[in-house]
Amino acid sequence: MLEQERLHDETYRWEVVSQLMQENSDAIAQFCRSWLSEGLAEEVTQEVFVAAWENLPKYQPQASLRTWLFGIARNKCQQMYRNRARRQEISRTFVDEIHARAHVEEPVSPDDLMAHASQETLLADCLSQLRDEERIMLTLRYWKEMPVDDIADVMGKSVAATRKRLLRSQQRLKELMLKGINV
């Protein structure tokens, strides 16, 4: 039986969450796999129990703990699914725009076609691996051709901080591209 008044005690809360993990982790993981890939499902399963630990003091016993836990899992899966779909859509949009700007003339040989398609796919994959802020800054600078001062205003940062973050974003994209080429 859950002792509601003790839920603010971290030791007691850890005991409750540990018990919940033992009893429900397989079912939660299986539920998450029905929404997401294996790797993402495992990540979300961990996030579910972290969220349970954080939110247990707010738990209202209108539903069972198991039902509450599955509610957290559903919300986390939906959030991950939306984020993944949004990143994929952003990547597709940018690849189309990059393609339109980069290919004024059609490549001449089938080898050129394959090389360009491979580079576009690699770029899309690498862009999707960047953090949202990095991707936005690079997009504004290189695809929207926005001046650094304007990017700073959009991002709510100083010009110096924007330049530095833009440089780091460029370096991170370059590293990801090089890793992708060497794979």
KAPE-V632497 format. One record per residue. N is the residue number from 0. RES is the residue in three letters. PHI is phi in whole degrees, 0 to 359 (999 if undefined). Layout:
{{N	RES	PHI} {N	RES	PHI}}
This chain:
{{0	MET	999} {1	LEU	282} {2	GLU	264} {3	GLN	307} {4	GLU	291} {5	ARG	264} {6	LEU	293} {7	HIS	277} {8	ASP	281} {9	GLU	300} {10	THR	296} {11	TYR	296} {12	ARG	299} {13	TRP	298} {14	GLU	299} {15	VAL	296} {16	VAL	293} {17	SER	299} {18	GLN	296} {19	LEU	299} {20	MET	296} {21	GLN	299} {22	GLU	277} {23	ASN	233} {24	SER	298} {25	ASP	295} {26	ALA	293} {27	ILE	295} {28	ALA	298} {29	GLN	296} {30	PHE	301} {31	CYS	294} {32	ARG	295} {33	SER	289} {34	TRP	260} {35	LEU	230} {36	SER	289} {37	GLU	305} {38	GLY	296} {39	LEU	293} {40	ALA	297} {41	GLU	296} {42	GLU	297} {43	VAL	293} {44	THR	302} {45	GLN	296} {46	GLU	298} {47	VAL	299} {48	PHE	287} {49	VAL	295} {50	ALA	296} {51	ALA	298} {52	TRP	299} {53	GLU	292} {54	ASN	261} {55	LEU	303} {56	PRO	298} {57	LYS	269} {58	TYR	302} {59	GLN	249} {60	PRO	286} {61	GLN	282} {62	ALA	231} {63	SER	293} {64	LEU	301} {65	ARG	297} {66	THR	296} {67	TRP	300} {68	LEU	297} {69	PHE	292} {70	GLY	296} {71	ILE	298} {72	ALA	299} {73	ARG	300} {74	ASN	297} {75	LYS	295} {76	CYS	295} {77	GLN	298} {78	GLN	298} {79	MET	296} {80	TYR	297} {81	ARG	298} {82	ASN	298} {83	ARG	295} {84	ALA	297} {85	ARG	295} {86	ARG	297} {87	GLN	295} {88	GLU	295} {89	ILE	299} {90	SER	298} {91	ARG	298} {92	THR	299} {93	PHE	291} {94	VAL	296} {95	ASP	298} {96	GLU	293} {97	ILE	298} {98	HIS	300} {99	ALA	297} {100	ARG	282} {101	ALA	276} {102	HIS	243} {103	VAL	291} {104	GLU	251} {105	GLU	288} {106	PRO	299} {107	VAL	276} {108	SER	250} {109	PRO	301} {110	ASP	298} {111	ASP	297} {112	LEU	301} {113	MET	295} {114	ALA	296} {115	HIS	294} {116	ALA	297} {117	SER	296} {118	GLN	295} {119	GLU	296} {120	THR	296} {121	LEU	298} {122	LEU	298} {123	ALA	299} {124	ASP	298} {125	CYS	292} {126	LEU	299} {127	SER	290} {128	GLN	275} {129	LEU	286} {130	ARG	293} {131	ASP	306} {132	GLU	299} {133	GLU	297} {134	ARG	297} {135	ILE	296} {136	MET	297} {137	LEU	295} {138	THR	295} {139	LEU	297} {140	ARG	284} {141	TYR	259} {142	TRP	258} {143	LYS	259} {144	GLU	54} {145	MET	273} {146	PRO	295} {147	VAL	302} {148	ASP	301} {149	ASP	291} {150	ILE	298} {151	ALA	301} {152	ASP	296} {153	VAL	299} {154	MET	277} {155	GLY	71} {156	LYS	233} {157	SER	288} {158	VAL	298} {159	ALA	297} {160	ALA	295} {161	THR	295} {162	ARG	301} {163	LYS	296} {164	ARG	293} {165	LEU	295} {166	LEU	298} {167	ARG	297} {168	SER	295} {169	GLN	299} {170	GLN	297} {171	ARG	295} {172	LEU	297} {173	LYS	299} {174	GLU	299} {175	LEU	296} {176	MET	296} {177	LEU	295} {178	LYS	299} {179	GLY	294} {180	ILE	289} {181	ASN	277} {182	VAL	282}}
